[in-house]
Every structure is written in C-alpha cells, then in structure tokens.
Amino acid sequence: MSETAGLMAGCLLLLALFLYTFWPEHGAHQREKSQLEFLLERKEQLYENLRDLNFEYRAGKYPEEDYRTQRALLENETARLLAQIEPLQGA
C-alpha cells in the first residue's frame, strides 16, 4: 500500500511542477516588449550579422560576389529598420 501512496505522491508532485512551469500566468509575469524594444534588438542582431559577415569574408569563407550580395541585403534591411526606429525614438 505504501508503494502505491508513494507513486501517487510522485505523480501529484510531477503534475504540480508541470502546471507551475507551463501555466501561462503564474508568478513573475513577463511583460511584453514594446515595438521600439523589439526593433532595437533586431538592429543589434543585424549589426552582429554584418560583423560576422565581414569577419568570415576576411577569413576567406565567402567569395566576393556572395559577400557583396549578403552585405547589400543586410545593409538594406538595416536601413529600413533604422527608418522605423527613428520616429519611435523621437516620440
């Protein structure tokens, strides 16, 4: 009988831990990011991608044509992103 009680207690503990971990609104609430915070994070990602691309190109991992294409794509995306950020920072 005590083996069954131990198994039940273990199952209840597992269920409680599962619910606590995955319940959408428990304990510390994670606040939603503002649009500006999201865009600023994306800007940092793009800058990091550009740095990585430059490093890998200098290390000889990219042919020049591919490097130029990827760099242009990243620079264009960064320019569009900065255009979205500017009015939000002014507000």
Secondary structure by P-SEA (a helix, b strand, c coil): caaaaaaaaaaaaaaaaaaaacccccccccccccaaaaaaaaaaaaaaaaaaaaaaaaaccccaaaaaaaaaaaaaaaaaaaaaaaaaaac
